Amino acid sequence: MILLPMIIIAGTATAASIHWAEAQEQIRQMETASQAESGCLKYRIIPDDREHGSFFVYEVWESEESLQQHFQTPHMAAFNAYLGGLGVKMNIQRFRAEEI
């Protein structure tokens, strides 16, 4: 057994209206910047091929502190501003993994 207190974020996001090429670029920028952050173990936003405008969200953070620091980054603020113009609905869950 490996003890690793981690925070896992998982769920879906759906945009009411979306420009696909722009969304892909925004997602790429967000993933790249987030994965470079200290404490980020995984950060993915994956388009749902079956439903246009829907995405799967999956993040793994080393700690609550690293996740809270992520929320304060300029790239998070820019991405939230972008999402605000799309009418995004999110169904996101947060889990704490104590062991693997």
MDAnalysis code that builds the backbone (N, CA, C; Angstrom):
import MDAnalysis as mda
import numpy as np

u = mda.Universe.empty(300, n_residues=100, atom_resindex=np.repeat(np.arange(100), 3), trajectory=True)
u.add_TopologyAttr("name", ["N", "CA", "C"] * 100)
u.add_TopologyAttr("resid", np.arange(1, 101))
u.add_TopologyAttr("resname", ["MET", "ILE", "LEU", "LEU", "PRO", "MET", "ILE", "ILE", "ILE", "ALA", "GLY", "THR", "ALA", "THR", "ALA", "ALA", "SER", "ILE", "HIS", "TRP", "ALA", "GLU", "ALA", "GLN", "GLU", "GLN", "ILE", "ARG", "GLN", "MET", "GLU", "THR", "ALA", "SER", "GLN", "ALA", "GLU", "SER", "GLY", "CYS", "LEU", "LYS", "TYR", "ARG", "ILE", "ILE", "PRO", "ASP", "ASP", "ARG", "GLU", "HIS", "GLY", "SER", "PHE", "PHE", "VAL", "TYR", "GLU", "VAL", "TRP", "GLU", "SER", "GLU", "GLU", "SER", "LEU", "GLN", "GLN", "HIS", "PHE", "GLN", "THR", "PRO", "HIS", "MET", "ALA", "ALA", "PHE", "ASN", "ALA", "TYR", "LEU", "GLY", "GLY", "LEU", "GLY", "VAL", "LYS", "MET", "ASN", "ILE", "GLN", "ARG", "PHE", "ARG", "ALA", "GLU", "GLU", "ILE"])
u.atoms.positions = np.array([
    [0.846, -1.177, 0.000],
    [0.000, 0.000, 0.000],
    [0.891, 1.239, 0.000],
    [0.561, 2.194, -0.836],
    [1.281, 3.457, -0.907],
    [0.385, 4.538, -0.314],
    [0.865, 5.242, 0.681],
    [0.091, 6.322, 1.272],
    [0.440, 7.631, 0.571],
    [-0.536, 8.225, -0.059],
    [-0.345, 9.476, -0.791],
    [-1.582, 10.340, -0.624],
    [-1.626, 11.209, 0.346],
    [-2.803, 12.076, 0.397],
    [-2.813, 12.985, -0.829],
    [-3.802, 12.793, -1.679],
    [-3.933, 13.580, -2.900],
    [-5.359, 14.083, -3.007],
    [-5.523, 15.120, -3.794],
    [-6.843, 15.639, -4.108],
    [-7.113, 15.311, -5.574],
    [-8.242, 14.667, -5.830],
    [-8.645, 14.321, -7.195],
    [-9.900, 15.113, -7.527],
    [-9.865, 15.774, -8.663],
    [-11.001, 16.528, -9.173],
    [-11.460, 15.807, -10.443],
    [-12.747, 15.475, -10.525],
    [-13.241, 14.763, -11.702],
    [-14.689, 15.148, -11.959],
    [-15.035, 15.231, -13.236],
    [-16.411, 15.534, -13.585],
    [-16.548, 15.967, -15.027],
    [-17.619, 16.703, -15.282],
    [-17.911, 17.152, -16.640],
    [-18.231, 18.638, -16.655],
    [-18.014, 19.224, -17.811],
    [-18.391, 20.617, -18.063],
    [-19.072, 20.652, -19.423],
    [-20.149, 21.424, -19.522],
    [-20.881, 21.550, -20.776],
    [-21.099, 23.017, -21.075],
    [-20.728, 23.416, -22.290],
    [-20.870, 24.804, -22.730],
    [-22.119, 24.949, -23.583],
    [-22.895, 26.002, -23.320],
    [-24.111, 26.259, -24.089],
    [-23.769, 26.582, -25.541],
    [-22.735, 27.365, -25.740],
    [-22.275, 27.678, -27.094],
    [-20.755, 27.657, -27.086],
    [-20.173, 27.170, -28.162],
    [-18.722, 27.018, -28.160],
    [-18.180, 27.138, -29.581],
    [-17.047, 27.785, -29.695],
    [-16.282, 27.816, -30.937],
    [-15.158, 26.810, -30.745],
    [-15.227, 25.705, -31.455],
    [-14.378, 24.554, -31.187],
    [-12.887, 24.881, -31.223],
    [-12.409, 25.558, -32.251],
    [-10.972, 25.850, -32.368],
    [-10.492, 26.727, -31.216],
    [-11.287, 27.729, -30.860],
    [-10.927, 28.605, -29.748],
    [-10.904, 27.831, -28.439],
    [-11.897, 26.979, -28.237],
    [-11.966, 26.187, -27.001],
    [-10.759, 25.268, -26.878],
    [-10.367, 24.635, -27.973],
    [-9.209, 23.747, -27.929],
    [-7.936, 24.508, -27.556],
    [-7.772, 25.707, -28.068],
    [-6.594, 26.510, -27.743],
    [-6.613, 26.928, -26.270],
    [-7.758, 27.358, -25.773],
    [-7.875, 27.748, -24.363],
    [-7.577, 26.559, -23.450],
    [-8.098, 25.399, -23.812],
    [-7.868, 24.185, -23.021],
    [-6.390, 23.816, -23.038],
    [-5.769, 23.869, -24.204],
    [-4.345, 23.541, -24.315],
    [-3.503, 24.460, -23.427],
    [-3.803, 25.750, -23.458],
    [-3.071, 26.702, -22.634],
    [-3.272, 26.410, -21.147],
    [-4.496, 26.112, -20.765],
    [-4.795, 25.831, -19.356],
    [-4.090, 24.561, -18.888],
    [-4.144, 23.510, -19.708],
    [-3.480, 22.262, -19.339],
    [-1.971, 22.467, -19.195],
    [-1.359, 23.134, -20.151],
    [0.090, 23.352, -20.122],
    [0.511, 24.145, -18.897],
    [-0.184, 25.246, -18.632],
    [0.164, 26.082, -17.476],
    [-0.081, 25.344, -16.163],
    [-1.186, 24.626, -16.071],
    [-1.515, 23.924, -14.827],
    [-0.552, 22.782, -14.561],
    [-0.196, 22.020, -15.587],
    [0.720, 20.895, -15.402],
    [2.116, 21.361, -14.996],
    [2.446, 22.604, -15.287],
    [3.749, 23.152, -14.894],
    [3.766, 23.604, -13.430],
    [2.599, 23.665, -12.806],
    [2.520, 24.125, -11.420],
    [3.092, 23.094, -10.455],
    [3.736, 23.589, -9.413],
    [4.188, 22.727, -8.338],
    [2.959, 22.093, -7.681],
    [3.001, 20.796, -7.504],
    [1.891, 20.109, -6.846],
    [0.863, 19.525, -7.787],
    [0.950, 19.834, -9.077],
    [0.010, 19.265, -10.049],
    [0.571, 17.950, -10.569],
    [-0.146, 16.864, -10.321],
    [0.284, 15.554, -10.803],
    [-0.354, 15.206, -12.143],
    [-1.556, 15.723, -12.402],
    [-2.259, 15.468, -13.662],
    [-3.306, 16.550, -13.845],
    [-3.436, 17.023, -15.084],
    [-4.457, 18.037, -15.386],
    [-4.908, 17.816, -16.816],
    [-6.127, 17.332, -16.983],
    [-6.646, 17.058, -18.324],
    [-8.073, 17.574, -18.455],
    [-8.351, 18.169, -19.589],
    [-9.705, 18.532, -19.999],
    [-9.884, 17.878, -21.358],
    [-10.767, 16.903, -21.436],
    [-10.888, 16.058, -22.622],
    [-12.256, 16.259, -23.262],
    [-12.309, 16.651, -24.530],
    [-13.602, 16.812, -25.204],
    [-14.351, 15.482, -25.278],
    [-15.639, 15.536, -25.080],
    [-16.504, 14.365, -25.228],
    [-16.895, 14.270, -26.700],
    [-16.367, 13.283, -27.395],
    [-16.634, 13.130, -28.825],
    [-18.099, 12.841, -29.126],
    [-18.833, 12.368, -28.153],
    [-20.237, 12.022, -28.374],
    [-21.182, 13.202, -28.201],
    [-20.736, 14.225, -27.475],
    [-21.627, 15.360, -27.194],
    [-20.863, 16.673, -27.382],
    [-21.187, 17.386, -28.461],
    [-20.511, 18.645, -28.786],
    [-20.671, 19.647, -27.637],
    [-19.562, 20.235, -27.227],
    [-19.594, 21.228, -26.160],
    [-19.437, 20.651, -24.769],
    [-19.267, 19.324, -24.666],
    [-19.078, 18.694, -23.356],
    [-17.645, 18.220, -23.214],
    [-17.150, 18.289, -21.983],
    [-15.769, 17.940, -21.685],
    [-15.697, 17.143, -20.389],
    [-14.729, 16.247, -20.323],
    [-14.399, 15.552, -19.090],
    [-13.249, 16.316, -18.434],
    [-13.322, 16.489, -17.137],
    [-12.297, 17.196, -16.377],
    [-11.682, 16.204, -15.396],
    [-10.343, 16.139, -15.383],
    [-9.648, 15.241, -14.468],
    [-8.363, 15.906, -13.999],
    [-8.235, 16.063, -12.697],
    [-7.060, 16.698, -12.099],
    [-6.620, 15.884, -10.900],
    [-5.321, 15.838, -10.666],
    [-4.777, 15.225, -9.454],
    [-3.747, 16.195, -8.875],
    [-3.930, 16.527, -7.613],
    [-3.065, 17.486, -6.912],
    [-2.431, 16.807, -5.709],
    [-1.191, 17.188, -5.413],
    [-0.466, 16.612, -4.276],
    [-1.135, 16.916, -2.944],
    [-1.759, 18.093, -2.850],
    [-2.317, 18.501, -1.565],
    [-3.396, 19.562, -1.765],
    [-4.127, 19.802, -0.715],
    [-5.118, 20.881, -0.728],
    [-4.431, 22.227, -0.943],
    [-3.252, 22.383, -0.366],
    [-2.517, 23.640, -0.515],
    [-2.148, 23.900, -1.976],
    [-1.689, 22.872, -2.673],
    [-1.323, 23.066, -4.083],
    [-2.555, 23.379, -4.931],
    [-3.688, 22.781, -4.603],
    [-4.929, 23.094, -5.330],
    [-5.358, 24.532, -5.064],
    [-5.270, 24.968, -3.816],
    [-5.645, 26.349, -3.489],
    [-4.725, 27.355, -4.184],
    [-3.445, 27.043, -4.290],
    [-2.521, 27.914, -5.020],
    [-2.897, 27.978, -6.494],
    [-3.326, 26.856, -7.051],
    [-3.782, 26.803, -8.445],
    [-4.940, 27.780, -8.679],
    [-5.869, 27.821, -7.742],
    [-7.028, 28.707, -7.875],
    [-6.628, 30.184, -7.939],
    [-5.432, 30.530, -7.453],
    [-4.976, 31.915, -7.402],
    [-4.102, 32.321, -8.597],
    [-3.873, 31.418, -9.528],
    [-2.966, 31.705, -10.647],
    [-3.630, 32.578, -11.713],
    [-2.831, 33.351, -12.436],
    [-3.380, 34.168, -13.528],
    [-4.026, 33.328, -14.629],
    [-3.466, 32.157, -14.917],
    [-4.071, 31.340, -15.982],
    [-5.429, 30.775, -15.562],
    [-5.624, 30.529, -14.279],
    [-6.935, 30.092, -13.797],
    [-7.948, 31.227, -13.920],
    [-7.534, 32.439, -13.567],
    [-8.426, 33.598, -13.688],
    [-8.803, 33.833, -15.147],
    [-7.841, 33.721, -16.049],
    [-8.118, 33.914, -17.482],
    [-9.047, 32.833, -18.012],
    [-8.842, 31.591, -17.584],
    [-9.686, 30.488, -18.052],
    [-11.106, 30.630, -17.515],
    [-11.242, 31.040, -16.259],
    [-12.582, 31.271, -15.692],
    [-13.301, 32.393, -16.428],
    [-12.586, 33.439, -16.805],
    [-13.194, 34.534, -17.571],
    [-13.670, 34.019, -18.930],
    [-12.857, 33.184, -19.568],
    [-13.254, 32.589, -20.853],
    [-14.510, 31.730, -20.680],
    [-14.531, 30.879, -19.663],
    [-15.681, 30.000, -19.432],
    [-16.945, 30.787, -19.126],
    [-16.787, 31.923, -18.432],
    [-17.943, 32.734, -18.058],
    [-18.741, 33.207, -19.261],
    [-18.091, 33.386, -20.393],
    [-18.784, 33.829, -21.599],
    [-19.444, 32.711, -22.371],
    [-19.297, 31.472, -21.917],
    [-19.833, 30.332, -22.660],
    [-21.084, 29.718, -22.044],
    [-21.479, 30.193, -20.889],
    [-22.634, 29.571, -20.226],
    [-22.337, 28.141, -19.801],
    [-21.184, 27.930, -19.218],
    [-20.744, 26.588, -18.843],
    [-21.470, 26.101, -17.590],
    [-21.909, 24.859, -17.663],
    [-22.473, 24.167, -16.499],
    [-21.481, 23.079, -16.120],
    [-21.158, 23.031, -14.827],
    [-20.163, 22.062, -14.367],
    [-20.763, 21.094, -13.362],
    [-20.343, 19.865, -13.477],
    [-20.673, 18.830, -12.505],
    [-19.341, 18.210, -12.077],
    [-18.714, 18.827, -11.098],
    [-17.361, 18.471, -10.678],
    [-17.398, 17.951, -9.240],
    [-16.675, 16.867, -9.015],
    [-16.572, 16.275, -7.682],
    [-15.125, 16.364, -7.210],
    [-14.948, 16.469, -5.918],
    [-13.618, 16.498, -5.305],
    [-13.504, 15.292, -4.387],
    [-12.368, 14.581, -4.524],
    [-12.104, 13.383, -3.706],
    [-10.743, 13.540, -3.044],
    [-10.617, 12.965, -1.890],
    [-9.323, 12.917, -1.212],
    [-8.896, 11.451, -1.195],
    [-7.789, 11.157, -1.853],
    [-7.258, 9.786, -1.899],
    [-6.201, 9.649, -0.816],
    [-6.427, 8.773, 0.113],
    [-5.503, 8.565, 1.217],
    [-4.509, 7.445, 0.938],
    [-4.879, 6.528, 0.043],
    [-3.983, 5.412, -0.234],
    [-4.271, 4.846, -1.615],
    [-3.240, 4.204, -2.161],
    [-3.384, 3.532, -3.454],
    [-3.009, 2.085, -3.241],
])
